[in-house]
């Protein structure tokens, strides 16, 4: 897994987890304040190993750690935009 692939997957998981937390605030209440949250995908041991190594390297002394095990990441859905239209504009 390249650095870019790891970064892209981490960014996607972080964004989707944030969206999940907004929809399910009861989960956020279970995460200790200041905790290091590690997102792991059940079907990606290479990503998980790298995420755990990075977390261990970044963890502060006595900082709580929470692992979020994600069964899978569904493919992205279509855009939420409704009927966008392009308008060609001459040089202004």
Phi and psi restraints in degrees (range 20) as a CNS / XPLOR table:
assign (resid 1 and name C) (resid 2 and name N)
       (resid 2 and name CA) (resid 2 and name C) 1.0 -75.9 20.0 2
assign (resid 2 and name N) (resid 2 and name CA)
       (resid 2 and name C) (resid 3 and name N) 1.0 165.6 20.0 2
assign (resid 2 and name C) (resid 3 and name N)
       (resid 3 and name CA) (resid 3 and name C) 1.0 -59.0 20.0 2
assign (resid 3 and name N) (resid 3 and name CA)
       (resid 3 and name C) (resid 4 and name N) 1.0 -41.8 20.0 2
assign (resid 3 and name C) (resid 4 and name N)
       (resid 4 and name CA) (resid 4 and name C) 1.0 -64.6 20.0 2
assign (resid 4 and name N) (resid 4 and name CA)
       (resid 4 and name C) (resid 5 and name N) 1.0 -43.5 20.0 2
assign (resid 4 and name C) (resid 5 and name N)
       (resid 5 and name CA) (resid 5 and name C) 1.0 -61.6 20.0 2
assign (resid 5 and name N) (resid 5 and name CA)
       (resid 5 and name C) (resid 6 and name N) 1.0 -43.1 20.0 2
assign (resid 5 and name C) (resid 6 and name N)
       (resid 6 and name CA) (resid 6 and name C) 1.0 -63.8 20.0 2
assign (resid 6 and name N) (resid 6 and name CA)
       (resid 6 and name C) (resid 7 and name N) 1.0 -45.8 20.0 2
assign (resid 6 and name C) (resid 7 and name N)
       (resid 7 and name CA) (resid 7 and name C) 1.0 -61.4 20.0 2
assign (resid 7 and name N) (resid 7 and name CA)
       (resid 7 and name C) (resid 8 and name N) 1.0 -46.7 20.0 2
assign (resid 7 and name C) (resid 8 and name N)
       (resid 8 and name CA) (resid 8 and name C) 1.0 -60.9 20.0 2
assign (resid 8 and name N) (resid 8 and name CA)
       (resid 8 and name C) (resid 9 and name N) 1.0 -43.6 20.0 2
assign (resid 8 and name C) (resid 9 and name N)
       (resid 9 and name CA) (resid 9 and name C) 1.0 -67.8 20.0 2
assign (resid 9 and name N) (resid 9 and name CA)
       (resid 9 and name C) (resid 10 and name N) 1.0 -40.6 20.0 2
assign (resid 9 and name C) (resid 10 and name N)
       (resid 10 and name CA) (resid 10 and name C) 1.0 -62.0 20.0 2
assign (resid 10 and name N) (resid 10 and name CA)
       (resid 10 and name C) (resid 11 and name N) 1.0 -43.7 20.0 2
assign (resid 10 and name C) (resid 11 and name N)
       (resid 11 and name CA) (resid 11 and name C) 1.0 -63.1 20.0 2
assign (resid 11 and name N) (resid 11 and name CA)
       (resid 11 and name C) (resid 12 and name N) 1.0 -44.2 20.0 2
assign (resid 11 and name C) (resid 12 and name N)
       (resid 12 and name CA) (resid 12 and name C) 1.0 -62.6 20.0 2
assign (resid 12 and name N) (resid 12 and name CA)
       (resid 12 and name C) (resid 13 and name N) 1.0 -47.0 20.0 2
assign (resid 12 and name C) (resid 13 and name N)
       (resid 13 and name CA) (resid 13 and name C) 1.0 -62.2 20.0 2
assign (resid 13 and name N) (resid 13 and name CA)
       (resid 13 and name C) (resid 14 and name N) 1.0 -41.6 20.0 2
assign (resid 13 and name C) (resid 14 and name N)
       (resid 14 and name CA) (resid 14 and name C) 1.0 -62.2 20.0 2
assign (resid 14 and name N) (resid 14 and name CA)
       (resid 14 and name C) (resid 15 and name N) 1.0 -45.0 20.0 2
assign (resid 14 and name C) (resid 15 and name N)
       (resid 15 and name CA) (resid 15 and name C) 1.0 -62.5 20.0 2
assign (resid 15 and name N) (resid 15 and name CA)
       (resid 15 and name C) (resid 16 and name N) 1.0 -47.6 20.0 2
assign (resid 15 and name C) (resid 16 and name N)
       (resid 16 and name CA) (resid 16 and name C) 1.0 -67.1 20.0 2
assign (resid 16 and name N) (resid 16 and name CA)
       (resid 16 and name C) (resid 17 and name N) 1.0 -35.4 20.0 2
assign (resid 16 and name C) (resid 17 and name N)
       (resid 17 and name CA) (resid 17 and name C) 1.0 -67.2 20.0 2
assign (resid 17 and name N) (resid 17 and name CA)
       (resid 17 and name C) (resid 18 and name N) 1.0 -38.9 20.0 2
assign (resid 17 and name C) (resid 18 and name N)
       (resid 18 and name CA) (resid 18 and name C) 1.0 -60.5 20.0 2
assign (resid 18 and name N) (resid 18 and name CA)
       (resid 18 and name C) (resid 19 and name N) 1.0 -43.6 20.0 2
assign (resid 18 and name C) (resid 19 and name N)
       (resid 19 and name CA) (resid 19 and name C) 1.0 -62.7 20.0 2
assign (resid 19 and name N) (resid 19 and name CA)
       (resid 19 and name C) (resid 20 and name N) 1.0 -40.2 20.0 2
assign (resid 19 and name C) (resid 20 and name N)
       (resid 20 and name CA) (resid 20 and name C) 1.0 -64.0 20.0 2
assign (resid 20 and name N) (resid 20 and name CA)
       (resid 20 and name C) (resid 21 and name N) 1.0 -42.9 20.0 2
assign (resid 20 and name C) (resid 21 and name N)
       (resid 21 and name CA) (resid 21 and name C) 1.0 -62.4 20.0 2
assign (resid 21 and name N) (resid 21 and name CA)
       (resid 21 and name C) (resid 22 and name N) 1.0 -39.7 20.0 2
assign (resid 21 and name C) (resid 22 and name N)
       (resid 22 and name CA) (resid 22 and name C) 1.0 -61.6 20.0 2
assign (resid 22 and name N) (resid 22 and name CA)
       (resid 22 and name C) (resid 23 and name N) 1.0 -40.6 20.0 2
assign (resid 22 and name C) (resid 23 and name N)
       (resid 23 and name CA) (resid 23 and name C) 1.0 -78.2 20.0 2
assign (resid 23 and name N) (resid 23 and name CA)
       (resid 23 and name C) (resid 24 and name N) 1.0 -21.9 20.0 2
assign (resid 23 and name C) (resid 24 and name N)
       (resid 24 and name CA) (resid 24 and name C) 1.0 -132.2 20.0 2
assign (resid 24 and name N) (resid 24 and name CA)
       (resid 24 and name C) (resid 25 and name N) 1.0 70.7 20.0 2
assign (resid 24 and name C) (resid 25 and name N)
       (resid 25 and name CA) (resid 25 and name C) 1.0 -61.4 20.0 2
assign (resid 25 and name N) (resid 25 and name CA)
       (resid 25 and name C) (resid 26 and name N) 1.0 -19.5 20.0 2
assign (resid 25 and name C) (resid 26 and name N)
       (resid 26 and name CA) (resid 26 and name C) 1.0 -64.3 20.0 2
assign (resid 26 and name N) (resid 26 and name CA)
       (resid 26 and name C) (resid 27 and name N) 1.0 -26.7 20.0 2
assign (resid 26 and name C) (resid 27 and name N)
       (resid 27 and name CA) (resid 27 and name C) 1.0 -72.5 20.0 2
assign (resid 27 and name N) (resid 27 and name CA)
       (resid 27 and name C) (resid 28 and name N) 1.0 -39.6 20.0 2
assign (resid 27 and name C) (resid 28 and name N)
       (resid 28 and name CA) (resid 28 and name C) 1.0 -61.0 20.0 2
assign (resid 28 and name N) (resid 28 and name CA)
       (resid 28 and name C) (resid 29 and name N) 1.0 -35.3 20.0 2
assign (resid 28 and name C) (resid 29 and name N)
       (resid 29 and name CA) (resid 29 and name C) 1.0 -63.2 20.0 2
assign (resid 29 and name N) (resid 29 and name CA)
       (resid 29 and name C) (resid 30 and name N) 1.0 -20.8 20.0 2
assign (resid 29 and name C) (resid 30 and name N)
       (resid 30 and name CA) (resid 30 and name C) 1.0 -86.1 20.0 2
assign (resid 30 and name N) (resid 30 and name CA)
       (resid 30 and name C) (resid 31 and name N) 1.0 -9.8 20.0 2
assign (resid 30 and name C) (resid 31 and name N)
       (resid 31 and name CA) (resid 31 and name C) 1.0 -93.3 20.0 2
assign (resid 31 and name N) (resid 31 and name CA)
       (resid 31 and name C) (resid 32 and name N) 1.0 121.1 20.0 2
assign (resid 31 and name C) (resid 32 and name N)
       (resid 32 and name CA) (resid 32 and name C) 1.0 -61.7 20.0 2
assign (resid 32 and name N) (resid 32 and name CA)
       (resid 32 and name C) (resid 33 and name N) 1.0 145.1 20.0 2
assign (resid 32 and name C) (resid 33 and name N)
       (resid 33 and name CA) (resid 33 and name C) 1.0 -59.5 20.0 2
assign (resid 33 and name N) (resid 33 and name CA)
       (resid 33 and name C) (resid 34 and name N) 1.0 132.5 20.0 2
assign (resid 33 and name C) (resid 34 and name N)
       (resid 34 and name CA) (resid 34 and name C) 1.0 80.5 20.0 2
assign (resid 34 and name N) (resid 34 and name CA)
       (resid 34 and name C) (resid 35 and name N) 1.0 6.5 20.0 2
assign (resid 34 and name C) (resid 35 and name N)
       (resid 35 and name CA) (resid 35 and name C) 1.0 -70.4 20.0 2
assign (resid 35 and name N) (resid 35 and name CA)
       (resid 35 and name C) (resid 36 and name N) 1.0 149.9 20.0 2
assign (resid 35 and name C) (resid 36 and name N)
       (resid 36 and name CA) (resid 36 and name C) 1.0 -89.0 20.0 2
assign (resid 36 and name N) (resid 36 and name CA)
       (resid 36 and name C) (resid 37 and name N) 1.0 117.2 20.0 2
assign (resid 36 and name C) (resid 37 and name N)
       (resid 37 and name CA) (resid 37 and name C) 1.0 -98.8 20.0 2
assign (resid 37 and name N) (resid 37 and name CA)
       (resid 37 and name C) (resid 38 and name N) 1.0 125.7 20.0 2
assign (resid 37 and name C) (resid 38 and name N)
       (resid 38 and name CA) (resid 38 and name C) 1.0 -113.2 20.0 2
assign (resid 38 and name N) (resid 38 and name CA)
       (resid 38 and name C) (resid 39 and name N) 1.0 121.5 20.0 2
assign (resid 38 and name C) (resid 39 and name N)
       (resid 39 and name CA) (resid 39 and name C) 1.0 -97.5 20.0 2
assign (resid 39 and name N) (resid 39 and name CA)
       (resid 39 and name C) (resid 40 and name N) 1.0 123.8 20.0 2
assign (resid 39 and name C) (resid 40 and name N)
       (resid 40 and name CA) (resid 40 and name C) 1.0 -124.1 20.0 2
assign (resid 40 and name N) (resid 40 and name CA)
       (resid 40 and name C) (resid 41 and name N) 1.0 143.7 20.0 2
assign (resid 40 and name C) (resid 41 and name N)
       (resid 41 and name CA) (resid 41 and name C) 1.0 -105.2 20.0 2
assign (resid 41 and name N) (resid 41 and name CA)
       (resid 41 and name C) (resid 42 and name N) 1.0 126.1 20.0 2
assign (resid 41 and name C) (resid 42 and name N)
       (resid 42 and name CA) (resid 42 and name C) 1.0 -57.8 20.0 2
assign (resid 42 and name N) (resid 42 and name CA)
       (resid 42 and name C) (resid 43 and name N) 1.0 -29.3 20.0 2
assign (resid 42 and name C) (resid 43 and name N)
       (resid 43 and name CA) (resid 43 and name C) 1.0 -101.6 20.0 2
assign (resid 43 and name N) (resid 43 and name CA)
       (resid 43 and name C) (resid 44 and name N) 1.0 19.8 20.0 2
assign (resid 43 and name C) (resid 44 and name N)
       (resid 44 and name CA) (resid 44 and name C) 1.0 -139.7 20.0 2
assign (resid 44 and name N) (resid 44 and name CA)
       (resid 44 and name C) (resid 45 and name N) 1.0 76.4 20.0 2
assign (resid 44 and name C) (resid 45 and name N)
       (resid 45 and name CA) (resid 45 and name C) 1.0 -63.3 20.0 2
assign (resid 45 and name N) (resid 45 and name CA)
       (resid 45 and name C) (resid 46 and name N) 1.0 -30.0 20.0 2
assign (resid 45 and name C) (resid 46 and name N)
       (resid 46 and name CA) (resid 46 and name C) 1.0 -66.9 20.0 2
assign (resid 46 and name N) (resid 46 and name CA)
       (resid 46 and name C) (resid 47 and name N) 1.0 -47.7 20.0 2
assign (resid 46 and name C) (resid 47 and name N)
       (resid 47 and name CA) (resid 47 and name C) 1.0 -60.8 20.0 2
assign (resid 47 and name N) (resid 47 and name CA)
       (resid 47 and name C) (resid 48 and name N) 1.0 -45.3 20.0 2
assign (resid 47 and name C) (resid 48 and name N)
       (resid 48 and name CA) (resid 48 and name C) 1.0 -61.2 20.0 2
assign (resid 48 and name N) (resid 48 and name CA)
       (resid 48 and name C) (resid 49 and name N) 1.0 -42.8 20.0 2
assign (resid 48 and name C) (resid 49 and name N)
       (resid 49 and name CA) (resid 49 and name C) 1.0 -60.4 20.0 2
assign (resid 49 and name N) (resid 49 and name CA)
       (resid 49 and name C) (resid 50 and name N) 1.0 -45.3 20.0 2
assign (resid 49 and name C) (resid 50 and name N)
       (resid 50 and name CA) (resid 50 and name C) 1.0 -67.3 20.0 2
assign (resid 50 and name N) (resid 50 and name CA)
       (resid 50 and name C) (resid 51 and name N) 1.0 -39.9 20.0 2
assign (resid 50 and name C) (resid 51 and name N)
       (resid 51 and name CA) (resid 51 and name C) 1.0 -63.8 20.0 2
assign (resid 51 and name N) (resid 51 and name CA)
       (resid 51 and name C) (resid 52 and name N) 1.0 -41.0 20.0 2
assign (resid 51 and name C) (resid 52 and name N)
       (resid 52 and name CA) (resid 52 and name C) 1.0 -67.4 20.0 2
assign (resid 52 and name N) (resid 52 and name CA)
       (resid 52 and name C) (resid 53 and name N) 1.0 -40.2 20.0 2
assign (resid 52 and name C) (resid 53 and name N)
       (resid 53 and name CA) (resid 53 and name C) 1.0 -62.7 20.0 2
assign (resid 53 and name N) (resid 53 and name CA)
       (resid 53 and name C) (resid 54 and name N) 1.0 -43.5 20.0 2
assign (resid 53 and name C) (resid 54 and name N)
       (resid 54 and name CA) (resid 54 and name C) 1.0 -64.4 20.0 2
assign (resid 54 and name N) (resid 54 and name CA)
       (resid 54 and name C) (resid 55 and name N) 1.0 -42.6 20.0 2
assign (resid 54 and name C) (resid 55 and name N)
       (resid 55 and name CA) (resid 55 and name C) 1.0 -62.0 20.0 2
assign (resid 55 and name N) (resid 55 and name CA)
       (resid 55 and name C) (resid 56 and name N) 1.0 -44.2 20.0 2
assign (resid 55 and name C) (resid 56 and name N)
       (resid 56 and name CA) (resid 56 and name C) 1.0 -61.6 20.0 2
assign (resid 56 and name N) (resid 56 and name CA)
       (resid 56 and name C) (resid 57 and name N) 1.0 -37.7 20.0 2
assign (resid 56 and name C) (resid 57 and name N)
       (resid 57 and name CA) (resid 57 and name C) 1.0 -71.5 20.0 2
assign (resid 57 and name N) (resid 57 and name CA)
       (resid 57 and name C) (resid 58 and name N) 1.0 -31.6 20.0 2
assign (resid 57 and name C) (resid 58 and name N)
       (resid 58 and name CA) (resid 58 and name C) 1.0 -93.7 20.0 2
assign (resid 58 and name N) (resid 58 and name CA)
       (resid 58 and name C) (resid 59 and name N) 1.0 -14.3 20.0 2
assign (resid 58 and name C) (resid 59 and name N)
       (resid 59 and name CA) (resid 59 and name C) 1.0 -63.2 20.0 2
assign (resid 59 and name N) (resid 59 and name CA)
       (resid 59 and name C) (resid 60 and name N) 1.0 133.7 20.0 2
assign (resid 59 and name C) (resid 60 and name N)
       (resid 60 and name CA) (resid 60 and name C) 1.0 -86.3 20.0 2
assign (resid 60 and name N) (resid 60 and name CA)
       (resid 60 and name C) (resid 61 and name N) 1.0 159.0 20.0 2
assign (resid 60 and name C) (resid 61 and name N)
       (resid 61 and name CA) (resid 61 and name C) 1.0 -57.5 20.0 2
assign (resid 61 and name N) (resid 61 and name CA)
       (resid 61 and name C) (resid 62 and name N) 1.0 131.1 20.0 2
assign (resid 61 and name C) (resid 62 and name N)
       (resid 62 and name CA) (resid 62 and name C) 1.0 64.2 20.0 2
assign (resid 62 and name N) (resid 62 and name CA)
       (resid 62 and name C) (resid 63 and name N) 1.0 11.0 20.0 2
assign (resid 62 and name C) (resid 63 and name N)
       (resid 63 and name CA) (resid 63 and name C) 1.0 -75.6 20.0 2
assign (resid 63 and name N) (resid 63 and name CA)
       (resid 63 and name C) (resid 64 and name N) 1.0 129.1 20.0 2
assign (resid 63 and name C) (resid 64 and name N)
       (resid 64 and name CA) (resid 64 and name C) 1.0 -67.7 20.0 2
assign (resid 64 and name N) (resid 64 and name CA)
       (resid 64 and name C) (resid 65 and name N) 1.0 146.5 20.0 2
assign (resid 64 and name C) (resid 65 and name N)
       (resid 65 and name CA) (resid 65 and name C) 1.0 -120.2 20.0 2
assign (resid 65 and name N) (resid 65 and name CA)
       (resid 65 and name C) (resid 66 and name N) 1.0 138.0 20.0 2
assign (resid 65 and name C) (resid 66 and name N)
       (resid 66 and name CA) (resid 66 and name C) 1.0 -126.6 20.0 2
assign (resid 66 and name N) (resid 66 and name CA)
       (resid 66 and name C) (resid 67 and name N) 1.0 126.6 20.0 2
assign (resid 66 and name C) (resid 67 and name N)
       (resid 67 and name CA) (resid 67 and name C) 1.0 -99.3 20.0 2
assign (resid 67 and name N) (resid 67 and name CA)
       (resid 67 and name C) (resid 68 and name N) 1.0 129.5 20.0 2
assign (resid 67 and name C) (resid 68 and name N)
       (resid 68 and name CA) (resid 68 and name C) 1.0 -110.3 20.0 2
assign (resid 68 and name N) (resid 68 and name CA)
       (resid 68 and name C) (resid 69 and name N) 1.0 111.6 20.0 2
assign (resid 68 and name C) (resid 69 and name N)
       (resid 69 and name CA) (resid 69 and name C) 1.0 -92.8 20.0 2
assign (resid 69 and name N) (resid 69 and name CA)
       (resid 69 and name C) (resid 70 and name N) 1.0 121.0 20.0 2
assign (resid 69 and name C) (resid 70 and name N)
       (resid 70 and name CA) (resid 70 and name C) 1.0 -107.6 20.0 2
assign (resid 70 and name N) (resid 70 and name CA)
       (resid 70 and name C) (resid 71 and name N) 1.0 126.2 20.0 2
assign (resid 70 and name C) (resid 71 and name N)
       (resid 71 and name CA) (resid 71 and name C) 1.0 -63.9 20.0 2
assign (resid 71 and name N) (resid 71 and name CA)
       (resid 71 and name C) (resid 72 and name N) 1.0 -48.4 20.0 2
assign (resid 71 and name C) (resid 72 and name N)
       (resid 72 and name CA) (resid 72 and name C) 1.0 -165.1 20.0 2
assign (resid 72 and name N) (resid 72 and name CA)
       (resid 72 and name C) (resid 73 and name N) 1.0 165.9 20.0 2
assign (resid 72 and name C) (resid 73 and name N)
       (resid 73 and name CA) (resid 73 and name C) 1.0 -113.9 20.0 2
assign (resid 73 and name N) (resid 73 and name CA)
       (resid 73 and name C) (resid 74 and name N) 1.0 118.1 20.0 2
assign (resid 73 and name C) (resid 74 and name N)
       (resid 74 and name CA) (resid 74 and name C) 1.0 -71.3 20.0 2
assign (resid 74 and name N) (resid 74 and name CA)
       (resid 74 and name C) (resid 75 and name N) 1.0 155.3 20.0 2
assign (resid 74 and name C) (resid 75 and name N)
       (resid 75 and name CA) (resid 75 and name C) 1.0 -61.3 20.0 2
assign (resid 75 and name N) (resid 75 and name CA)
       (resid 75 and name C) (resid 76 and name N) 1.0 152.3 20.0 2
assign (resid 75 and name C) (resid 76 and name N)
       (resid 76 and name CA) (resid 76 and name C) 1.0 -62.3 20.0 2
assign (resid 76 and name N) (resid 76 and name CA)
       (resid 76 and name C) (resid 77 and name N) 1.0 147.1 20.0 2
assign (resid 76 and name C) (resid 77 and name N)
       (resid 77 and name CA) (resid 77 and name C) 1.0 -89.1 20.0 2
assign (resid 77 and name N) (resid 77 and name CA)
       (resid 77 and name C) (resid 78 and name N) 1.0 175.3 20.0 2
assign (resid 77 and name C) (resid 78 and name N)
       (resid 78 and name CA) (resid 78 and name C) 1.0 -67.4 20.0 2
assign (resid 78 and name N) (resid 78 and name CA)
       (resid 78 and name C) (resid 79 and name N) 1.0 165.1 20.0 2
assign (resid 78 and name C) (resid 79 and name N)
       (resid 79 and name CA) (resid 79 and name C) 1.0 -61.4 20.0 2
assign (resid 79 and name N) (resid 79 and name CA)
       (resid 79 and name C) (resid 80 and name N) 1.0 152.1 20.0 2
assign (resid 79 and name C) (resid 80 and name N)
       (resid 80 and name CA) (resid 80 and name C) 1.0 -86.0 20.0 2
assign (resid 80 and name N) (resid 80 and name CA)
       (resid 80 and name C) (resid 81 and name N) 1.0 -1.9 20.0 2
assign (resid 80 and name C) (resid 81 and name N)
       (resid 81 and name CA) (resid 81 and name C) 1.0 -69.0 20.0 2
assign (resid 81 and name N) (resid 81 and name CA)
       (resid 81 and name C) (resid 82 and name N) 1.0 141.4 20.0 2
assign (resid 81 and name C) (resid 82 and name N)
       (resid 82 and name CA) (resid 82 and name C) 1.0 -111.3 20.0 2
assign (resid 82 and name N) (resid 82 and name CA)
       (resid 82 and name C) (resid 83 and name N) 1.0 117.5 20.0 2
assign (resid 82 and name C) (resid 83 and name N)
       (resid 83 and name CA) (resid 83 and name C) 1.0 49.1 20.0 2
assign (resid 83 and name N) (resid 83 and name CA)
       (resid 83 and name C) (resid 84 and name N) 1.0 56.2 20.0 2
assign (resid 83 and name C) (resid 84 and name N)
       (resid 84 and name CA) (resid 84 and name C) 1.0 -69.4 20.0 2
assign (resid 84 and name N) (resid 84 and name CA)
       (resid 84 and name C) (resid 85 and name N) 1.0 144.6 20.0 2
assign (resid 84 and name C) (resid 85 and name N)
       (resid 85 and name CA) (resid 85 and name C) 1.0 -127.0 20.0 2
assign (resid 85 and name N) (resid 85 and name CA)
       (resid 85 and name C) (resid 86 and name N) 1.0 138.2 20.0 2
assign (resid 85 and name C) (resid 86 and name N)
       (resid 86 and name CA) (resid 86 and name C) 1.0 -91.6 20.0 2
assign (resid 86 and name N) (resid 86 and name CA)
       (resid 86 and name C) (resid 87 and name N) 1.0 140.9 20.0 2
assign (resid 86 and name C) (resid 87 and name N)
       (resid 87 and name CA) (resid 87 and name C) 1.0 -123.1 20.0 2
assign (resid 87 and name N) (resid 87 and name CA)
       (resid 87 and name C) (resid 88 and name N) 1.0 123.3 20.0 2
assign (resid 87 and name C) (resid 88 and name N)
       (resid 88 and name CA) (resid 88 and name C) 1.0 -79.2 20.0 2
assign (resid 88 and name N) (resid 88 and name CA)
       (resid 88 and name C) (resid 89 and name N) 1.0 128.2 20.0 2
assign (resid 88 and name C) (resid 89 and name N)
       (resid 89 and name CA) (resid 89 and name C) 1.0 -118.3 20.0 2
assign (resid 89 and name N) (resid 89 and name CA)
       (resid 89 and name C) (resid 90 and name N) 1.0 129.9 20.0 2
assign (resid 89 and name C) (resid 90 and name N)
       (resid 90 and name CA) (resid 90 and name C) 1.0 -69.4 20.0 2
assign (resid 90 and name N) (resid 90 and name CA)
       (resid 90 and name C) (resid 91 and name N) 1.0 167.0 20.0 2
assign (resid 90 and name C) (resid 91 and name N)
       (resid 91 and name CA) (resid 91 and name C) 1.0 -54.6 20.0 2
assign (resid 91 and name N) (resid 91 and name CA)
       (resid 91 and name C) (resid 92 and name N) 1.0 129.2 20.0 2
